């Protein structure tokens, strides 16, 4: 390889890293906005269904889950300003069109939540959100930033939330399709965990009381 080609390749590396950092920062910023909207939606549900303590506590925990994701993404954003990790190149990306779709979806959900809302409709919104690409982006970012152990903990936390969601649907809804959709989401995360090097434990809904 000639000296000119070597110099040219060296000059490209900072630009490539800067472009990758900027691209990922846009993804992180978009995911943070979506997580914030999801958190606020669950807060509305916590207030709307607060007369039933079990439901109030459930929606509060769901809001907390989204707030933890928001905090993790804020940490990633801060680190991106100072360093670039090769693992970030493998992070799932949210296409701009998909971000716009999810943003419109969440705003429509907020508009619905500001009016009369059934518990079945709230559960349906939660199932749709928990199955969106936002969760995949957060999990990939945590894997790239903190490694396999943190990634596994995040998946287990999501599985716990999905298990609780399925349990709440089973107990407070008469819609079998909603329960089936929640179960499929849980099974998908179980499969994801089992595909990782660390052995997964069996996770499911809470037992009936």
C-alpha positions as CSV (number, residue, x, y, z in Angstrom):
1,X,0.0,0.0,0.0
2,X,1.4,3.4,-0.9
3,X,1.9,6.2,1.6
4,X,-0.7,8.3,-0.1
5,X,-3.4,5.6,0.2
6,X,-2.5,5.1,3.9
7,X,-2.8,8.8,4.6
8,X,-6.1,9.0,2.8
9,X,-7.5,6.1,4.8
10,X,-6.3,7.6,8.1
11,X,-8.0,10.9,7.2
12,X,-11.4,9.1,6.6
13,X,-11.5,7.5,10.1
14,X,-12.3,10.6,12.1
15,X,-15.0,11.6,9.6
16,X,-16.5,8.1,9.7
17,X,-16.5,8.1,13.5
18,X,-18.1,11.6,13.6
19,X,-20.8,10.6,11.2
20,X,-21.5,7.5,13.1
21,X,-21.7,9.4,16.4
22,X,-24.0,12.0,14.9
23,X,-26.3,9.4,13.4
24,X,-26.5,7.5,16.6
25,X,-27.1,10.6,18.6
26,X,-30.1,11.4,16.4
27,X,-31.4,7.9,17.2
28,X,-30.9,8.3,20.9
29,X,-32.6,11.7,20.9
30,X,-35.6,10.3,19.0
31,X,-35.8,7.3,21.4
32,X,-35.6,9.6,24.4
33,X,-38.5,11.6,23.1
34,X,-40.6,8.5,22.5
35,X,-39.7,7.0,25.9
36,X,-40.8,10.3,27.6
37,X,-44.1,10.3,25.8
38,X,-44.7,6.6,26.7
39,X,-43.8,7.4,30.4
40,X,-46.3,10.3,30.4
41,X,-49.0,8.2,28.9
42,X,-48.6,5.6,31.6
43,X,-48.7,8.4,34.2
44,X,-52.1,9.3,32.7
45,X,-53.3,5.8,33.0
46,X,-52.1,5.7,36.6
47,X,-54.3,8.7,37.4
48,X,-57.2,7.5,35.3
49,X,-57.4,4.0,36.8
50,X,-56.3,5.1,40.3
51,X,-59.5,4.0,42.0
52,X,-58.3,0.3,41.7
53,X,-55.1,0.1,43.7
54,X,-53.7,-2.9,41.8
55,X,-54.1,-1.1,38.5
56,X,-52.8,2.2,39.9
57,X,-49.6,0.4,41.1
58,X,-49.2,-1.4,37.8
59,X,-49.4,1.7,35.7
60,X,-47.0,3.4,38.1
61,X,-44.5,0.6,37.6
62,X,-44.9,0.8,33.8
63,X,-44.1,4.6,34.0
64,X,-41.1,3.8,36.1
65,X,-39.9,1.3,33.5
66,X,-40.0,4.0,30.8
67,X,-38.3,6.5,33.1
68,X,-35.4,4.1,33.6
69,X,-35.1,3.7,29.8
70,X,-35.1,7.5,29.5
71,X,-32.3,7.8,32.1
72,X,-30.2,5.0,30.3
73,X,-30.6,6.8,27.0
74,X,-29.5,10.1,28.6
75,X,-26.4,8.4,29.9
76,X,-25.7,7.1,26.4
77,X,-26.1,10.6,25.0
78,X,-23.6,12.0,27.5
79,X,-21.1,9.3,26.7
80,X,-21.5,9.8,22.9
81,X,-20.4,13.4,23.4
82,X,-17.0,12.2,24.7
83,X,-16.3,8.8,23.1
84,X,-17.3,6.4,20.4
85,X,-17.6,2.7,21.0
86,X,-17.3,0.2,18.1
87,X,-20.2,-1.7,19.5
88,X,-22.5,1.2,18.7
89,X,-22.2,0.3,15.0
90,X,-24.5,-2.7,15.7
91,X,-27.3,-0.8,17.3
92,X,-30.7,-1.1,15.7
93,X,-31.6,2.2,14.0
94,X,-35.0,3.9,13.9
95,X,-35.7,5.1,10.4
96,X,-36.9,8.7,10.3
97,X,-40.3,7.6,8.8
98,X,-40.7,5.1,11.7
99,X,-39.9,7.7,14.3
100,X,-42.6,10.0,12.8
101,X,-45.0,7.1,12.8
102,X,-44.3,6.3,16.5
103,X,-44.5,9.9,17.5
104,X,-47.9,10.3,15.8
105,X,-49.1,7.1,17.4
106,X,-48.1,8.3,20.9
107,X,-49.7,11.7,20.4
108,X,-52.9,10.0,19.3
109,X,-52.8,7.8,22.3
110,X,-52.4,10.9,24.5
111,X,-55.4,12.5,22.9
112,X,-57.4,9.4,23.6
113,X,-56.2,9.2,27.2
114,X,-57.4,12.8,27.8
115,X,-60.9,11.6,27.1
116,X,-63.0,8.7,28.4
117,X,-60.9,5.5,28.1
118,X,-61.7,1.9,28.9
119,X,-59.2,-0.3,30.6
120,X,-59.1,-2.6,27.6
121,X,-58.1,0.3,25.4
122,X,-55.3,1.2,27.8
123,X,-54.0,-2.3,27.8
124,X,-54.1,-2.4,24.0
125,X,-52.1,0.8,23.8
126,X,-49.5,-0.7,26.2
127,X,-49.2,-3.9,24.2
128,X,-48.7,-1.9,21.0
129,X,-46.0,0.3,22.6
130,X,-44.2,-2.6,24.4
131,X,-43.9,-4.4,21.0
132,X,-42.5,-1.4,19.1
133,X,-38.9,-0.9,17.9
134,X,-38.3,1.6,20.8
135,X,-37.6,-1.3,23.1
136,X,-35.2,-2.9,20.6
137,X,-33.2,0.3,20.3
138,X,-32.9,0.7,24.1
139,X,-31.8,-2.9,24.6
140,X,-29.2,-2.7,21.8
141,X,-27.8,0.5,23.2
142,X,-27.5,-1.0,26.7
143,X,-25.7,-4.0,25.2
144,X,-23.2,-1.9,23.3
145,X,-22.6,0.4,26.3
146,X,-22.7,-1.9,29.3
147,X,-22.1,-5.3,27.9
148,X,-23.9,-8.6,28.1
149,X,-24.8,-8.7,31.8
150,X,-26.5,-5.3,31.6
151,X,-28.3,-6.4,28.4
152,X,-29.6,-9.5,30.2
153,X,-30.8,-7.5,33.1
154,X,-32.7,-5.1,30.8
155,X,-34.3,-8.0,29.0
156,X,-35.3,-9.6,32.3
157,X,-36.8,-6.3,33.4
158,X,-38.8,-6.1,30.2
159,X,-40.0,-9.7,30.6
160,X,-41.1,-8.9,34.1
161,X,-43.1,-6.0,32.8
162,X,-44.6,-8.0,30.0
163,X,-45.5,-10.8,32.5
164,X,-47.2,-8.2,34.7
165,X,-49.0,-6.8,31.7
166,X,-50.3,-10.2,30.7
167,X,-51.4,-10.9,34.3
168,X,-53.3,-7.6,34.5
169,X,-55.0,-8.3,31.1
170,X,-56.0,-11.7,32.3
171,X,-57.4,-10.4,35.5
172,X,-59.1,-7.2,34.4
173,X,-60.0,-7.7,30.7
174,X,-62.3,-10.1,28.9
175,X,-60.4,-9.8,25.6
176,X,-58.5,-13.0,24.8
177,X,-56.8,-11.5,21.8
178,X,-55.2,-8.9,24.0
179,X,-53.8,-11.6,26.3
180,X,-52.6,-13.6,23.3
181,X,-50.7,-10.5,22.0
182,X,-49.1,-9.9,25.4
183,X,-48.0,-13.6,25.6
184,X,-46.5,-13.4,22.1
185,X,-44.4,-10.4,23.2
186,X,-43.2,-12.2,26.3
187,X,-42.3,-15.3,24.2
188,X,-40.3,-13.1,21.9
189,X,-38.2,-11.7,24.7
190,X,-37.7,-15.2,26.2
191,X,-36.4,-16.3,22.8
192,X,-34.1,-13.3,22.7
193,X,-32.7,-14.1,26.1
194,X,-32.1,-17.7,25.3
195,X,-30.3,-16.8,22.2
196,X,-27.7,-14.9,24.3
197,X,-24.7,-16.7,25.8
198,X,-26.1,-16.5,29.3
199,X,-28.7,-19.1,30.3
200,X,-32.2,-17.8,30.7
201,X,-34.6,-18.7,33.5
202,X,-38.2,-19.4,32.8
203,X,-40.3,-16.2,33.2
204,X,-44.0,-16.0,32.9
205,X,-47.1,-14.2,34.3
206,X,-47.8,-14.1,37.9
207,X,-49.7,-17.1,39.3
208,X,-53.4,-16.5,39.7
209,X,-54.5,-15.6,43.2
